[in-house]
Amino acid sequence: QQQQQQKLIASLPSVPELRAIIKSVFEEHWAYTHPAAVAAVFALRLLLARVTETLLLTDRILYVEEALDGQPGSSVQLRPLFDPAVSPRNYAVIGVRCACSGQN
């Protein structure tokens, strides 16, 4: 049974081969038969990308704030890591928990 599994795994296409298959099917069939739909999907994606990223970052900030549980001296920061032209996911959410005791 183990040999059968190994043969099956060996017969599967690699990730680059799968990408090439998917790309060829897309280019040969769907993209050419539905060019307006492809344009609409990409336009919608461009319009919603920034909004979606903002919602995700806001959700992550709220999650970290909730995890910090309002402890005095704790904070959440949003810091850019690199140029947003490289990737829209260029921010780090940083939660800082104060190790202070409750005394001054």
N, CA, C and O atoms as a GROMACS GRO file, in nm:
protein
  416
    1GLN      N    1   0.082  -0.119   0.000
    1GLN     CA    2   0.000   0.000   0.000
    1GLN      C    3   0.088   0.126   0.000
    1GLN      O    4   0.055   0.224  -0.067
    2GLN      N    5   0.196   0.123   0.073
    2GLN     CA    6   0.285   0.239   0.077
    2GLN      C    7   0.348   0.263  -0.059
    2GLN      O    8   0.367   0.377  -0.100
    3GLN      N    9   0.382   0.156  -0.130
    3GLN     CA   10   0.439   0.170  -0.264
    3GLN      C   11   0.337   0.230  -0.360
    3GLN      O   12   0.372   0.311  -0.445
    4GLN      N   13   0.211   0.191  -0.346
    4GLN     CA   14   0.106   0.247  -0.430
    4GLN      C   15   0.091   0.397  -0.404
    4GLN      O   16   0.073   0.475  -0.497
    5GLN      N   17   0.098   0.435  -0.277
    5GLN     CA   18   0.088   0.577  -0.242
    5GLN      C   19   0.206   0.654  -0.300
    5GLN      O   20   0.188   0.765  -0.352
    6GLN      N   21   0.325   0.598  -0.292
    6GLN     CA   22   0.443   0.665  -0.346
    6GLN      C   23   0.433   0.678  -0.498
    6GLN      O   24   0.470   0.782  -0.553
    7LYS      N   25   0.383   0.576  -0.567
    7LYS     CA   26   0.364   0.582  -0.711
    7LYS      C   27   0.262   0.690  -0.747
    7LYS      O   28   0.281   0.765  -0.843
    8LEU      N   29   0.154   0.696  -0.670
    8LEU     CA   30   0.051   0.796  -0.694
    8LEU      C   31   0.107   0.936  -0.676
    8LEU      O   32   0.083   1.024  -0.758
    9ILE      N   33   0.180   0.958  -0.568
    9ILE     CA   34   0.241   1.088  -0.541
    9ILE      C   35   0.340   1.124  -0.650
    9ILE      O   36   0.344   1.239  -0.694
   10ALA      N   37   0.420   1.027  -0.695
   10ALA     CA   38   0.518   1.053  -0.800
   10ALA      C   39   0.451   1.087  -0.933
   10ALA      O   40   0.508   1.159  -1.015
   11SER      N   41   0.330   1.035  -0.955
   11SER     CA   42   0.261   1.062  -1.082
   11SER      C   43   0.190   1.198  -1.084
   11SER      O   44   0.150   1.244  -1.191
   12LEU      N   45   0.176   1.261  -0.968
   12LEU     CA   46   0.109   1.391  -0.963
   12LEU      C   47   0.198   1.498  -1.026
   12LEU      O   48   0.320   1.493  -1.013
   13PRO      N   49   0.136   1.595  -1.094
   13PRO     CA   50   0.216   1.703  -1.151
   13PRO      C   51   0.272   1.794  -1.042
   13PRO      O   52   0.214   1.807  -0.934
   14SER      N   53   0.384   1.857  -1.071
   14SER     CA   54   0.444   1.951  -0.976
   14SER      C   55   0.364   2.080  -0.975
   14SER      O   56   0.276   2.101  -1.059
   15VAL      N   57   0.394   2.167  -0.880
   15VAL     CA   58   0.323   2.295  -0.870
   15VAL      C   59   0.341   2.378  -0.998
   15VAL      O   60   0.242   2.432  -1.047
   16PRO      N   61   0.462   2.391  -1.052
   16PRO     CA   62   0.475   2.467  -1.178
   16PRO      C   63   0.395   2.405  -1.293
   16PRO      O   64   0.340   2.476  -1.376
   17GLU      N   65   0.390   2.272  -1.297
   17GLU     CA   66   0.311   2.206  -1.401
   17GLU      C   67   0.162   2.234  -1.382
   17GLU      O   68   0.091   2.258  -1.480
   18LEU      N   69   0.115   2.232  -1.257
   18LEU     CA   70  -0.026   2.263  -1.230
   18LEU      C   71  -0.059   2.406  -1.269
   18LEU      O   72  -0.164   2.432  -1.327
   19ARG      N   73   0.031   2.498  -1.236
   19ARG     CA   74   0.008   2.637  -1.275
   19ARG      C   75  -0.001   2.651  -1.426
   19ARG      O   76  -0.086   2.724  -1.478
   20ALA      N   77   0.086   2.581  -1.498
   20ALA     CA   78   0.084   2.587  -1.644
   20ALA      C   79  -0.046   2.530  -1.700
   20ALA      O   80  -0.103   2.584  -1.795
   21ILE      N   81  -0.094   2.420  -1.641
   21ILE     CA   82  -0.220   2.360  -1.685
   21ILE      C   83  -0.336   2.456  -1.662
   21ILE      O   84  -0.418   2.478  -1.752
   22ILE      N   85  -0.342   2.513  -1.543
   22ILE     CA   86  -0.451   2.607  -1.510
   22ILE      C   87  -0.445   2.728  -1.602
   22ILE      O   88  -0.548   2.772  -1.652
   23LYS      N   89  -0.326   2.781  -1.624
   23LYS     CA   90  -0.311   2.898  -1.710
   23LYS      C   91  -0.355   2.867  -1.853
   23LYS      O   92  -0.423   2.948  -1.916
   24SER      N   93  -0.317   2.751  -1.902
   24SER     CA   94  -0.355   2.717  -2.039
   24SER      C   95  -0.505   2.700  -2.053
   24SER      O   96  -0.564   2.743  -2.152
   25VAL      N   97  -0.568   2.636  -1.955
   25VAL     CA   98  -0.714   2.620  -1.959
   25VAL      C   99  -0.780   2.757  -1.955
   25VAL      O  100  -0.873   2.783  -2.031
   26PHE      N  101  -0.734   2.844  -1.866
   26PHE     CA  102  -0.791   2.978  -1.855
   26PHE      C  103  -0.775   3.055  -1.985
   26PHE      O  104  -0.871   3.114  -2.036
   27GLU      N  105  -0.654   3.054  -2.040
   27GLU     CA  106  -0.628   3.131  -2.161
   27GLU      C  107  -0.702   3.074  -2.282
   27GLU      O  108  -0.753   3.150  -2.364
   28GLU      N  109  -0.709   2.943  -2.292
   28GLU     CA  110  -0.772   2.881  -2.408
   28GLU      C  111  -0.924   2.889  -2.405
   28GLU      O  112  -0.987   2.894  -2.511
   29HIS      N  113  -0.982   2.890  -2.290
   29HIS     CA  114  -1.126   2.878  -2.282
   29HIS      C  115  -1.194   3.003  -2.226
   29HIS      O  116  -1.256   3.080  -2.300
   30TRP      N  117  -1.181   3.022  -2.099
   30TRP     CA  118  -1.262   3.122  -2.032
   30TRP      C  119  -1.228   3.265  -2.072
   30TRP      O  120  -1.317   3.345  -2.100
   31ALA      N  121  -1.100   3.298  -2.074
   31ALA     CA  122  -1.060   3.436  -2.102
   31ALA      C  123  -1.103   3.481  -2.241
   31ALA      O  124  -1.139   3.597  -2.260
   32TYR      N  125  -1.098   3.391  -2.335
   32TYR     CA  126  -1.134   3.430  -2.472
   32TYR      C  127  -1.284   3.428  -2.497
   32TYR      O  128  -1.333   3.500  -2.583
   33THR      N  129  -1.355   3.349  -2.423
   33THR     CA  130  -1.499   3.344  -2.443
   33THR      C  131  -1.574   3.444  -2.356
   33THR      O  132  -1.691   3.473  -2.381
   34HIS      N  133  -1.507   3.499  -2.255
   34HIS     CA  134  -1.570   3.594  -2.163
   34HIS      C  135  -1.478   3.713  -2.134
   34HIS      O  136  -1.450   3.739  -2.017
   35PRO      N  137  -1.431   3.786  -2.233
   35PRO     CA  138  -1.336   3.895  -2.205
   35PRO      C  139  -1.396   4.007  -2.121
   35PRO      O  140  -1.326   4.067  -2.039
   36ALA      N  141  -1.526   4.037  -2.139
   36ALA     CA  142  -1.588   4.143  -2.059
   36ALA      C  143  -1.594   4.102  -1.912
   36ALA      O  144  -1.575   4.186  -1.824
   37ALA      N  145  -1.622   3.974  -1.886
   37ALA     CA  146  -1.628   3.927  -1.748
   37ALA      C  147  -1.490   3.934  -1.683
   37ALA      O  148  -1.478   3.972  -1.567
   38VAL      N  149  -1.387   3.897  -1.758
   38VAL     CA  150  -1.251   3.904  -1.704
   38VAL      C  151  -1.216   4.049  -1.670
   38VAL      O  152  -1.161   4.075  -1.563
   39ALA      N  153  -1.247   4.140  -1.758
   39ALA     CA  154  -1.219   4.282  -1.733
   39ALA      C  155  -1.297   4.332  -1.611
   39ALA      O  156  -1.243   4.407  -1.530
   40ALA      N  157  -1.422   4.290  -1.598
   40ALA     CA  158  -1.504   4.333  -1.485
   40ALA      C  159  -1.448   4.279  -1.353
   40ALA      O  160  -1.444   4.351  -1.254
   41VAL      N  161  -1.407   4.155  -1.353
   41VAL     CA  162  -1.352   4.094  -1.231
   41VAL      C  163  -1.224   4.166  -1.189
   41VAL      O  164  -1.205   4.196  -1.071
   42PHE      N  165  -1.136   4.192  -1.285
   42PHE     CA  166  -1.011   4.260  -1.250
   42PHE      C  167  -1.036   4.405  -1.207
   42PHE      O  168  -0.968   4.454  -1.117
   43ALA      N  169  -1.131   4.473  -1.269
   43ALA     CA  170  -1.164   4.609  -1.228
   43ALA      C  171  -1.220   4.611  -1.085
   43ALA      O  172  -1.182   4.695  -1.004
   44LEU      N  173  -1.308   4.516  -1.057
   44LEU     CA  174  -1.364   4.506  -0.922
   44LEU      C  175  -1.256   4.476  -0.820
   44LEU      O  176  -1.255   4.531  -0.710
   45ARG      N  177  -1.164   4.388  -0.858
   45ARG     CA  178  -1.052   4.355  -0.769
   45ARG      C  179  -0.967   4.478  -0.739
   45ARG      O  180  -0.928   4.500  -0.624
   46LEU      N  181  -0.940   4.557  -0.841
   46LEU     CA  182  -0.860   4.679  -0.820
   46LEU      C  183  -0.934   4.780  -0.733
   46LEU      O  184  -0.873   4.845  -0.648
   47LEU      N  185  -1.064   4.792  -0.754
   47LEU     CA  186  -1.142   4.887  -0.675
   47LEU      C  187  -1.152   4.848  -0.528
   47LEU      O  188  -1.154   4.934  -0.440
   48LEU      N  189  -1.158   4.719  -0.500
   48LEU     CA  190  -1.180   4.673  -0.363
   48LEU      C  191  -1.054   4.635  -0.288
   48LEU      O  192  -1.060   4.608  -0.168
   49ALA      N  193  -0.940   4.632  -0.354
   49ALA     CA  194  -0.816   4.586  -0.291
   49ALA      C  195  -0.780   4.668  -0.168
   49ALA      O  196  -0.753   4.612  -0.062
   50ARG      N  197  -0.778   4.799  -0.181
   50ARG     CA  198  -0.737   4.884  -0.068
   50ARG      C  199  -0.839   4.877   0.046
   50ARG      O  200  -0.801   4.874   0.163
   51VAL      N  201  -0.966   4.874   0.011
   51VAL     CA  202  -1.071   4.865   0.114
   51VAL      C  203  -1.057   4.733   0.190
   51VAL      O  204  -1.066   4.730   0.313
   52THR      N  205  -1.035   4.626   0.117
   52THR     CA  206  -1.020   4.495   0.180
   52THR      C  207  -0.899   4.491   0.272
   52THR      O  208  -0.908   4.440   0.384
   53GLU      N  209  -0.787   4.543   0.226
   53GLU     CA  210  -0.666   4.546   0.309
   53GLU      C  211  -0.689   4.629   0.435
   53GLU      O  212  -0.644   4.591   0.543
   54THR      N  213  -0.758   4.742   0.421
   54THR     CA  214  -0.786   4.827   0.537
   54THR      C  215  -0.874   4.754   0.637
   54THR      O  216  -0.850   4.762   0.758
   55LEU      N  217  -0.975   4.684   0.589
   55LEU     CA  218  -1.062   4.607   0.678
   55LEU      C  219  -0.985   4.497   0.751
   55LEU      O  220  -1.005   4.475   0.871
   56LEU      N  221  -0.897   4.429   0.680
   56LEU     CA  222  -0.816   4.324   0.744
   56LEU      C  223  -0.723   4.382   0.850
   56LEU      O  224  -0.710   4.325   0.959
   57LEU      N  225  -0.659   4.493   0.819
   57LEU     CA  226  -0.570   4.555   0.918
   57LEU      C  227  -0.647   4.604   1.040
   57LEU      O  228  -0.602   4.588   1.153
   58THR      N  229  -0.764   4.662   1.017
   58THR     CA  230  -0.847   4.709   1.128
   58THR      C  231  -0.888   4.591   1.217
   58THR      O  232  -0.886   4.602   1.339
   59ASP      N  233  -0.926   4.481   1.154
   59ASP     CA  234  -0.963   4.362   1.230
   59ASP      C  235  -0.846   4.311   1.314
   59ASP      O  236  -0.865   4.274   1.430
   60ARG      N  237  -0.728   4.310   1.257
   60ARG     CA  238  -0.610   4.262   1.330
   60ARG      C  239  -0.574   4.356   1.445
   60ARG      O  240  -0.535   4.310   1.552
   61ILE      N  241  -0.586   4.486   1.422
   61ILE     CA  242  -0.560   4.583   1.529
   61ILE      C  243  -0.657   4.563   1.644
   61ILE      O  244  -0.617   4.561   1.760
   62LEU      N  245  -0.785   4.547   1.612
   62LEU     CA  246  -0.886   4.527   1.716
   62LEU      C  247  -0.862   4.396   1.792
   62LEU      O  248  -0.884   4.389   1.913
   63TYR      N  249  -0.819   4.293   1.721
   63TYR     CA  250  -0.789   4.166   1.786
   63TYR      C  251  -0.675   4.181   1.886
   63TYR      O  252  -0.682   4.130   1.998
   64VAL      N  253  -0.569   4.251   1.846
   64VAL     CA  254  -0.455   4.269   1.936
   64VAL      C  255  -0.494   4.357   2.054
   64VAL      O  256  -0.455   4.330   2.167
   65GLU      N  257  -0.572   4.461   2.028
   65GLU     CA  258  -0.619   4.546   2.140
   65GLU      C  259  -0.701   4.464   2.239
   65GLU      O  260  -0.688   4.480   2.360
   66GLU      N  261  -0.785   4.376   2.187
   66GLU     CA  262  -0.866   4.292   2.275
   66GLU      C  263  -0.776   4.196   2.354
   66GLU      O  264  -0.802   4.170   2.472
   67ALA      N  265  -0.674   4.143   2.290
   67ALA     CA  266  -0.582   4.052   2.359
   67ALA      C  267  -0.504   4.123   2.469
   67ALA      O  268  -0.473   4.063   2.572
   68LEU      N  269  -0.472   4.250   2.447
   68LEU     CA  270  -0.401   4.328   2.548
   68LEU      C  271  -0.493   4.366   2.664
   68LEU      O  272  -0.446   4.401   2.772
   69ASP      N  273  -0.622   4.358   2.641
   69ASP     CA  274  -0.723   4.375   2.745
   69ASP      C  275  -0.713   4.510   2.816
   69ASP      O  276  -0.738   4.519   2.936
   70GLY      N  277  -0.678   4.613   2.742
   70GLY     CA  278  -0.674   4.747   2.799
   70GLY      C  279  -0.576   4.766   2.912
   70GLY      O  280  -0.597   4.853   2.997
   71GLN      N  281  -0.471   4.688   2.918
   71GLN     CA  282  -0.372   4.702   3.024
   71GLN      C  283  -0.304   4.838   3.014
   71GLN      O  284  -0.266   4.881   2.905
   72PRO      N  285  -0.288   4.907   3.127
   72PRO     CA  286  -0.222   5.038   3.124
   72PRO      C  287  -0.080   5.025   3.067
   72PRO      O  288  -0.006   4.933   3.101
   73GLY      N  289  -0.045   5.119   2.982
   73GLY     CA  290   0.088   5.121   2.923
   73GLY      C  291   0.102   5.035   2.799
   73GLY      O  292   0.206   5.039   2.732
   74SER      N  293   0.000   4.956   2.766
   74SER     CA  294   0.004   4.872   2.647
   74SER      C  295  -0.045   4.952   2.527
   74SER      O  296  -0.126   5.044   2.541
   75SER      N  297   0.004   4.915   2.410
   75SER     CA  298  -0.038   4.987   2.290
   75SER      C  299  -0.032   4.897   2.167
   75SER      O  300   0.034   4.793   2.168
   76VAL      N  301  -0.101   4.939   2.063
   76VAL     CA  302  -0.098   4.872   1.934
   76VAL      C  303  -0.053   4.974   1.831
   76VAL      O  304  -0.103   5.087   1.828
   77GLN      N  305   0.040   4.934   1.748
   77GLN     CA  306   0.091   5.024   1.644
   77GLN      C  307   0.081   4.957   1.509
   77GLN      O  308   0.090   4.834   1.498
   78LEU      N  309   0.063   5.038   1.406
   78LEU     CA  310   0.063   4.992   1.268
   78LEU      C  311   0.182   5.058   1.202
   78LEU      O  312   0.187   5.180   1.189
   79ARG      N  313   0.278   4.978   1.160
   79ARG     CA  314   0.402   5.032   1.103
   79ARG      C  315   0.424   4.980   0.961
   79ARG      O  316   0.414   4.860   0.937
   80PRO      N  317   0.454   5.070   0.867
   80PRO     CA  318   0.489   5.022   0.732
   80PRO      C  319   0.627   4.959   0.734
   80PRO      O  320   0.719   5.008   0.800
   81LEU      N  321   0.641   4.849   0.661
   81LEU     CA  322   0.769   4.777   0.658
   81LEU      C  323   0.851   4.811   0.535
   81LEU      O  324   0.974   4.815   0.540
   82PHE      N  325   0.782   4.835   0.422
   82PHE     CA  326   0.850   4.863   0.297
   82PHE      C  327   0.755   4.937   0.204
   82PHE      O  328   0.641   4.964   0.241
   83ASP      N  329   0.801   4.968   0.086
   83ASP     CA  330   0.724   5.045  -0.012
   83ASP      C  331   0.596   4.970  -0.051
   83ASP      O  332   0.603   4.852  -0.086
   84PRO      N  333   0.480   5.035  -0.044
   84PRO     CA  334   0.355   4.966  -0.079
   84PRO      C  335   0.346   4.928  -0.226
   84PRO      O  336   0.260   4.848  -0.263
   85ALA      N  337   0.432   4.982  -0.311
   85ALA     CA  338   0.432   4.942  -0.451
   85ALA      C  339   0.479   4.798  -0.465
   85ALA      O  340   0.443   4.730  -0.562
   86VAL      N  341   0.559   4.751  -0.370
   86VAL     CA  342   0.608   4.612  -0.372
   86VAL      C  343   0.493   4.517  -0.340
   86VAL      O  344   0.476   4.416  -0.408
   87SER      N  345   0.416   4.550  -0.237
   87SER     CA  346   0.302   4.468  -0.197
   87SER      C  347   0.209   4.552  -0.111
   87SER      O  348   0.255   4.633  -0.030
   88PRO      N  349   0.077   4.535  -0.129
   88PRO     CA  350  -0.015   4.608  -0.042
   88PRO      C  351  -0.011   4.558   0.102
   88PRO      O  352  -0.061   4.625   0.193
   89ARG      N  353   0.047   4.443   0.124
   89ARG     CA  354   0.058   4.389   0.260
   89ARG      C  355   0.193   4.427   0.319
   89ARG      O  356   0.274   4.341   0.354
   90ASN      N  357   0.213   4.557   0.329
   90ASN     CA  358   0.344   4.608   0.373
   90ASN      C  359   0.342   4.660   0.516
   90ASN      O  360   0.434   4.730   0.557
   91TYR      N  361   0.238   4.627   0.592
   91TYR     CA  362   0.227   4.678   0.729
   91TYR      C  363   0.248   4.568   0.832
   91TYR      O  364   0.217   4.451   0.807
   92ALA      N  365   0.300   4.608   0.946
   92ALA     CA  366   0.311   4.519   1.062
   92ALA      C  367   0.223   4.573   1.173
   92ALA      O  368   0.225   4.692   1.202
   93VAL      N  369   0.146   4.486   1.233
   93VAL     CA  370   0.066   4.522   1.350
   93VAL      C  371   0.149   4.481   1.471
   93VAL      O  372   0.180   4.363   1.489
   94ILE      N  373   0.185   4.579   1.553
   94ILE     CA  374   0.274   4.555   1.666
   94ILE      C  375   0.199   4.583   1.795
   94ILE      O  376   0.152   4.694   1.818
   95GLY      N  377   0.189   4.481   1.879
   95GLY     CA  378   0.127   4.498   2.009
   95GLY      C  379   0.235   4.500   2.115
   95GLY      O  380   0.321   4.412   2.119
   96VAL      N  381   0.231   4.600   2.201
   96VAL     CA  382   0.329   4.613   2.308
   96VAL      C  383   0.256   4.602   2.441
   96VAL      O  384   0.169   4.683   2.472
   97ARG      N  385   0.293   4.502   2.518
   97ARG     CA  386   0.232   4.482   2.649
   97ARG      C  387   0.328   4.536   2.754
   97ARG      O  388   0.445   4.496   2.758
   98CYS      N  389   0.280   4.624   2.836
   98CYS     CA  390   0.364   4.682   2.941
   98CYS      C  391   0.388   4.578   3.050
   98CYS      O  392   0.295   4.515   3.100
   99ALA      N  393   0.513   4.563   3.086
   99ALA     CA  394   0.550   4.470   3.192
   99ALA      C  395   0.550   4.540   3.328
   99ALA      O  396   0.606   4.490   3.425
  100CYS      N  397   0.488   4.657   3.332
  100CYS     CA  398   0.485   4.736   3.456
  100CYS      C  399   0.393   4.670   3.558
  100CYS      O  400   0.293   4.608   3.524
  101SER      N  401   0.431   4.687   3.683
  101SER     CA  402   0.336   4.649   3.788
  101SER      C  403   0.240   4.766   3.802
  101SER      O  404   0.265   4.874   3.748
  102GLY      N  405   0.135   4.748   3.872
  102GLY     CA  406   0.036   4.853   3.886
  102GLY      C  407   0.082   4.969   3.974
  102GLY      O  408   0.003   5.060   3.998
  103GLN      N  409   0.205   4.970   4.022
  103GLN     CA  410   0.251   5.073   4.113
  103GLN      C  411   0.334   5.176   4.038
  103GLN      O  412   0.395   5.145   3.936
  104ASN      N  413   0.337   5.299   4.089
  104ASN     CA  414   0.416   5.407   4.028
  104ASN      C  415   0.553   5.413   4.090
  104ASN      O  416   0.634   5.497   4.051
   0.00000   0.00000   0.00000
